[in-house]
């Protein structure tokens, strides 16, 4: 698969959700204290992102 979400820990020990396309990081979230919170962020992006308008 060319694109995917990953959850990684940063240097501060926080969990960060990242979206990767062809191994390149396209965007990432703020740091969360729990892995479950990072997963909730991914779920929210998947649920609310597709219908979002695009602004120039």
PyMOL commands that set and color helices and strands:
alter all, ss='L'
color gray80, all
select helices_A, chain A and resi 35-48
alter helices_A, ss='H'
color red, helices_A
select strands_A, chain A and resi 3-9+15-21+24-28
alter strands_A, ss='S'
color yellow, strands_A
deselect
rebuild
show_as cartoon
